[in-house]
Amino acid sequence: MNACRVVACCALTLFLELCSNVVSAQKIFSLENEESYYSTGYYYLPDSTKKSGLIKYTFRVPGSFRFKDSLTAKAITVTADECIGFHEDGDKADFQTLSNVKLPGELVGTKVSKCFAELRISGELCLYLVYYEKNRSRATFVGASGFGGSIGSNPQREATSVYVLKKKNSEVVQEVPKRAKPFKKELTAFLADKPGIVEFINSHDYTAEDIEMVVQAYNYSK
């Protein structure tokens, strides 16, 4: 039994040494939080100055990310008030700062003054995805064993997201409802500048799952 423990300890030590010496070009795992990682990337200050380094974005906190100038540098927190966007190599994702986005769910304060949103489609009408976390419903929280969640996370919170629309040269944002009825009502009002798109939306019970198609139709229509 003691021999097995010695072998296991040696194997674990070797594994940790290997991990500490390997630096991925895209993903650098953080010893502070094994469930997330640092990725090479950069962000832009309000004056468009570019800051390159290592970024850790958890996809749970919509208004901030962690940043390091180098692997050995001290990490700092960068908020949506301090920059206009960032790029993360690991997920090949571009994020921009949006204002006054309403986050559905049980999050305290349904509207955030500024947050980061992943740019999914760029054009006359831009489509974004905002990541955040909300209270987990009891049906989801309690599993077969009577417990939910995972190690290192709050078992009463769950990761979620919401699509957001913004027209070019406008700061007005429109959250995309997930259900068909509010989807049709809110998007026909927001996209009323193109009657053909309004007719297109009214022709079927579309939901948030169809939003990419609607955005592309808007961008390619006259």
N, C-alpha and C positions, 0 to 999 in steps of 0.2 A: 504493500500500500504506500509506504514511504517512498519507494523507488518511483512509483507512478507519479507521485506528487512532484518529485524532483524533475522528472522528464517534462511534466506539464509546465512547471515554472520556467524551465530552460527554454521550452518552445515559445512561451509567452514573451519572455525577455528578448529572444531573437526576433520575434514578430514586431515588438515595439521598436527595437533598434532599426529594423528595416524601414518601418513606417517613418521614423524620425529622420531618415536619411534620404527619403524619396520625395521629391517635389514635382508634382504634376504641373504641366504647362497650363492646365485649365482649372484643376480642382486641388486645393491644398487643405487637407482636413485640419480642423482646429482642435487642439487638445482641451480647450475650454468647453466645447460643446460638440460631442461626437456625432450629433444628429445633423449638423450643418457643416459647411465648409467655406473656406476662402477661395475665391476665384480671381484670376487675373482680370482686370477691368479698369475702368476710369469713370470719373464723373466731372460735370461741368459746374463751375461757380456761376453766380448770377451775371458776372461780366464776361462769361463764355470762356474763362480760363480753364484749361483741361488739367485734371489731376489724375495721374496714372498710379496704379498700385494693386492692392489686393482688396476685394470686396466680399463681404458675407451678408447675404440678404436671405432672411428666413421665410419669406412668403407668408408671414403671419402678422407682421407689424407693418402697416401701410405707410408709415411716415418716417422711417429711418432705416439706415443700414450701418454696418461696421466697416471701417476702412483702415488699412495699413499701408504705409509707404513701401514697406518691404516685409519679408517674412519675419524678421527679428524685431521690427519696429513695434511700438506700443499702439494698440488699436484705439481708434476714436469713433464716436458715434456721429454720423452725418445725418441731418434731418432735411425734410422737404423744404424747410424755410431757408436752408443754407445752400442749396444747389438747384439747378433746373433740370437735372436728369442724370442718368448713369447707364453704363453698359457693362454687362457681366458676360465674360467669355464662356464660363462653364455651362450656362444655359443658353448662350447665344441670344441674350435678351436685351432689348433696349427699353429703358424706363424714362418717362417724362413726368414732370411735376404738374398735377392738376389741382384746381381749387374748388372748394365747396361741393365735394362729392358726398352724396347720401349713401350710407352703407346699411343695407337691409339687415335685419336680425336683431339680436339682443345686445349688440355692442353699446356701451355707455356713450350717449351722444351720437345721434344718427347721422350727423353731418360733420365732416372733418374739413377744416379750413384749407389744409394742403396735404396731399398724399402722393405717393409714387404709383404710377400706372404703367403696365407693360403695353407698349405700342404693338398692336396685332395687325392693323391695316392702316396704311398711310395714304392720304388722298384728300379730295375735296371734303370728304367726311372721314374722320379718323375713328378707328375702333380701338379701345383700350380695355385692359383687364386689370382690375384692382384686387389685390390679394389681402385678406385680413382674417381675423378669427372671431367667432361668435360663440355664445353659450350653446352647449350641446344639449339637445332635447333628451329627456330621460329615457325615451325609447332607444335612442342611439347610445346613450351613455352606459346603460346597464346591459352587459352582455350575458352570455350563458353562464359564466362563472360569477356573475353579480358585479363585475368590475369592468371599467372601460378605460380608454386612453392608452398611452404608451409611456415607457420610461423616459423621463426628461421632459414630459409635456404635461400641461394641466389637463387632467382627465375630464374636466367639466367644460373645456373649450375645444372647438374643432375648427380646422382650416376651411375657408370657403373663398369665394370670389364673386365679383359682379362685373358685367360688361358696362362700359361707359362710352358714350358717343360725344364727339366734339367736332364742330365744323371748322374748317380752315379759317384763320384770321378772326376767330371768335373765342371768347373765354367761357361761354355758356356750355355747361355739360348736361348730358341727359343720361340717367341711369337706365339700363335696359331691363324691364320687368321680365321675369321668367315665365309667367303664365300668359296665355293667349289673349284674354280680354284686356288686361292693362297694357300688354305689349301693343296691341292694335290702337288703343286709345291714345297712349302717350307718344308713340312713334309717328302716327299720322299727324299729330300736332307739331312735333319737333321737325318733321321733314316736309311740312306743308308747302315749302317753296318749290317742290317738284310734284305737281299733281299726278304725274304718271306713277311715281313711287307710292303715293298715297293710295292710288287705285290698286297697285300691285299688293300692298300690305292688306288692304281690305278684301282682296280676292280669296284669302285663305286664313285659317287660324294659325298664324305663325307664332313661335315662341322664341325665347332667347337662344335656343339651339340653332335657329335659322338666321341669326343676326349677321353672320359673315356674308351670307348670300344677299341679304338686304343691303348691306353696306356696299358691296361690289356693284349691285344693281344701281344704287344711287350714284356712285362714282363714275359709272360708264354711261349714265343717262344724260340727256341734254336738258 
